[in-house]
Amino acid sequence: MTRDIAVVAFAQTDVLRTTDELSEVEMLMPVLHSVLDRTGLKTADIGFTCSGSSDYLAGRAFSFTLALDGVGAWPPISESHVEMDGAWALYEAWTKLLTGDADTALVYSYGKSSPGSLRDVLTRQLDPYYVAPLWPDSVALAALQAQALIDAGDTDESALAAIGVRSRRVATLNSRAQLRGSLPQGDYVVRPLRTGDCPPVGDGAAAVILAAGARARELCSRPAWIRGIDHRIEAHALGVRDLTDSPSTRLAAERAGAFERPVDTAELHAPFSSQEVVLRKALRLDDSVRVNLSGGALAANPMMAAGLVRVGEAAARIHRGESDRALAHATSGPCLQQNLVAVLEGEPR
């Protein structure tokens, strides 16, 4: 890397079970205004804009173009989009700033899962020839992974339940979370996963601003410097993978420098309790690391935004002086198929 780049601001919506009364643009606009207000920037001050969303959730092609109404595309702006979680939009914006073509970037993502059946929609991520025609939904595939972990002796149902309980208990301090406090573990959704092991379905949006070098210090009193970021992908065929491990997460973490020295905080995008077990092992996180103080995806999981929220939450803790070195993780696809890891640091206090 030839430039130091930092997250200088983060904003997100409340994650709600349904936002029928709001369009995607109406849901997004307050977040964009909030993140810009935190830095004092105007839309015209942004050098590059990148977004992440999914046309499958919206049910129409090129739906992301409508969201540009919330950004303001006139006068013409430098803009891009990824059909992925916003964490991958952040990666593209980071590479753009590295080239020196821009000094600031706005990254946002959003998802409305409430209009349809999310479990059915996510089958469209699967291999279209051999797996998707069988319609195995996201919870059923996560249950296969959970059972593989149990069979391998890596966890059991009570340990999985404890992860869900902890996540929603700490989420009481997160006013944006959808589920907070003590909630029953519930019935089996797909054995061995119960309701408490699965993420809630909700609508939400998030945004961050990136800035390079001296500009970052002008916009934020304690920028969250991106010391490393990388993403890797597993084989598409579930049958050739060891579902109890995540080599792509481990490799992304290694390339991002996560193992060079310990982190004090980690925000893991683990939609299912069993996936936190896999990620902790792959990322070598022991009990000294504070994991998902926001509640994580088990407390709020807005599709296409939850990964960006993990980066934003980790950065916000650095901004507030609550963390010095944090790891943020995002995932996409079934059973942790694709994984992104970012390492963020604050300047010494």
N, C-alpha and C positions, 0 to 999 in steps of 0.2 A: 504494500500500500504506500502511496506517495502523499496522501492527504489524511489528516485526522478528521473523522466525521462522527457526529454525535446526534443522539436524539435530544432535542431541546424542548419539546412539548408533547403532551399526550392528552387526549380527551376521548370519552366514550359515552354512549347513551346508557340509560337504564335498560337492562335486558328484560323484556316482557314476553309472556307466553303468546300474546297476540297483539298486533298493532293494526287491526283491520281499518281503523279510521285514518291511517297515515299511508301515503305513498312512500316509495323508497326515497324520493327526493326530500319529502317532508321529514322523514326520519333522519336523514343525513345532514340537513342544513344546520341544525343547532350544534352538531358536533364540529362541523367545519368552522363555524363562527367561534366556537369556544377555543379550539386549538390555535386559531389565528390570534385571538384576543390575548392568549397567554404570552405571546411573543411580541405583540404590537405590530405584526406584519399585516399587509393587505394582500389580496389575491395577486395584484400586479407585482408584488415583491418576490413571489415564488418563482424560482427558475425552472422547476420541473414538477409535474404532477403525475402520480401513478396510483391506480386503484386496483382493487381485487374484489371480484364478485362472481356469481355463477348464473348464467342464463337459465340453467335447469331449475333453479329455485324460483326465478321470476316467471318462467314459463313462456318466454319470448326471446327471440334472437336479438343480439346486440342491445340488451336491456341496459347495459352500463352506460350507453350514450345518453340516456335520459338523466342519469345522475349528474352529468356534467352541468345540467341546469343549476344544480346546487353549488357547483364550483364557480361557475361563470366562465364561459369559454370565449367571451369577447371582451376586450381585444384577444386575438388568437393566442393560445398558450401552448407550451411544449407539454404534451400529455401522452400517457401510455396506459395500458390495462393488461392485467393478467387474469386468466380464468382460474384463479387459485385463491387461497386465503391471502389476506392482506400482508402477511409476513413475507410472501414471495414478491409482492409489489414493493415492499421495503427493500428487499435485496436488489431489485432492479434499480430503484432510486439511489441506493448506496453505490452501485457500480457507475451510475450516471455522474454522481458527484465526484467519484474517484477520477474520472476522465478530465475533470476541470471544466466541463461544459456548463455547470451550474454550481452555485454556492448554497442554495436552499432547495428543499424539496418538500412537497406535501404528499403524504401517503394516506389513503383512506380505504376502508373496506366496509361492506355491509351485507346483511343477509336477512331475508324474511322467510323463515321456515314454516310459519304457521299456515299459509294458504293450502298446503298439500300434505301428503304423507311423506315425511322426510326419510323414513326407513326405505320406502320404495324408490324415491328419487335417487338415493345414494347407490342403488344397484347399478346405475348407469356408469359408475366409475370402474366397473368390473370388466374383465376380459369378455368382449362381446360375442365370442364364438363358443366358449366352453362353460363359462361361469354365469354370465349375466342371464342367459335363457333359463337358468334354474331359479332365478329371483331370490338368492340368499340375501337377506337384508343385513344392515350394518350391525344390528344387535346380535343376530345369529352368528355372524363371523367373529365378533368380539367374544362371544361365548365360547367358540372353538378355541380362541387364544387363551381365554381364562382357564378352560378345562385342561389345556396343554400345560399351563403353569402349575396347576394343582397336581396333575399327574407326575410332573417333574419334581415335585416337592418344594417348589419355590414359594408357594403361598397356600392358603386355604380360605374357605368362605368367610370365616370370622375375621381374618386379616384383611380381606377385601372390604368387608363391612366397616372395619375401623378406618380405612382410608376415606370412605364416603362420609362417615361421621365427622372425622377431623376436618375435611374440606368444607363442609357446610357450617361447622362450628366457627372456624376462623372467618368465614364469609360474613358473619354478623358485623364485622368491621368494614365491610365493603357495601356501600349503599347502592352500588350498581348491580349487585348480584341478583339473580332470579330466585335462587333458593338459599335461605339462610336459617341457621339455628338447628335445633334438634328436630329431625324428621325420621319417621319409621323407615326401616330397611325395606319393608314392603314384600310383595310376593315375587315369585320368580317371573321374569320377563322371558328369558331363555336360559334354562339351567346351564351353568351355576350362577348366572347374573340375576340379581334382584333389582327392583326399582332403584334402590339406593346406590347401586353400582353403575348406573347409567346416567348420561347427561340429560338435563332437561331440554326440551325443544323450545326455542325462543327466538325473538327477533331483536336485532341490535346492530350498532355500527360503532366504528372506532376510527381515530385519525392520529397521526403523529407528524411532527415536522422534523426534518433532518437539516443540519447545517454543517458547513465545513470550517475548520480552523478558527481564525479570529472571529468570524461571523457567529459561530456557535457560542463563543464566550460573551459576545455582545447581547445575544438573545436569551441566555440562560445563566444564572449565577453558578450553577454546578451541572454542566452538561454530562450526559451519560455517553461516554465515548465508546464507539463500536470498535473494540480491539480485534475482533475476528468474527466472521460470519461465513457459514457454508451450508449447503444442502445436498443431500444424497438420496438415492431411491433404491428400494428393494426390487427384486424380480416381480413381474406382474402376476405370475402364477403362484397362488397361495400354496400349492402342493409342493413346491420346491424350496419353501422357506421354513426356517426354524422359528415358529411363532413365539417361542419363549425368549428370543433374543432379538436385538435390533442392531445389526452391523452398520446400517446406514447412519443411525444416530451416533454410534461410537465414532465412525469415520468423520462425520460432519463436525463432531465435538473436537476431535483431534486436529482437524484442519483449521478450526476456529481458535485453537489455542486454549481450549477449556481445561486441558490436563496439565498445563504448564505450572499453574499454582492454584490453590483451592479457591472456590467461590464461597460467598457467605449466604447467598440467596439464589433460589432457582424457581423459575416459573415454567412449569411443564404443561404442555398441551396434551393432557391425558383424558380424553372423553370418558373412558371407562376405568374403574378402579384398578382392574388388572393391568392396564397399560402403564400405570404409574410404577408398578413392580418392574416391568420390563425396562422402563426408562431410567429408573434409579440404578439398575444394574449396569446398563449400557453407559451411563454418564458417571458412574463411580461416585454416587452421592451417598455419603454416610449421614448419620443422625445429627451431625454438627451443622448441616446445611438446612436452612429454613426453606421448606418447599411449599409453594402455592399459598402464600400468605393472603392472597386475594380470594382464595377458595377454588381457584382453577376452573376447569371446564365442567367439573361435577357440580359447581354452583351456578355457572352461566356459560352456555356454549353457543353463542350466535354463529351460525355457519358462515364461513368465509371471513369472519372477523376475530374469532377466538384466538387464533395464532398471533395476529397483530396485537391483540390485547395482552398476550403474555409478554411481548417485547415492551409494550407501553407500561405495563405494571412494573416490570423490572427496572425500566428507566426512571419511572416516577419515584421509586424508592431511593434511587441514587440522587435524584433531584432534591429530595427531602432530607438527605443525609442519613437515611436509615440503612443504606447498603453502600459498600465500597467496590465490590466486584460481584456481578450477578450474571447468571446464565438464563437465557430465554430459549424456549424450544417451541416449535410449531410442527404440526403434522397434517398430512392430507392422505386420503385414500384408506382402504380397509386395513385394519390390523397394523397401524403405523407403517404404511407402505413407503411414504416419502417424508423425510424429516429435515428440518432446518434448525440449526443451533447458532445462537449469537452470544458473544461474551461482551458485557458492558462494564465499564469502569468509571468511577468518579475520580476527580483529582484529589490528591491528599488534602485532608483538612488540617 
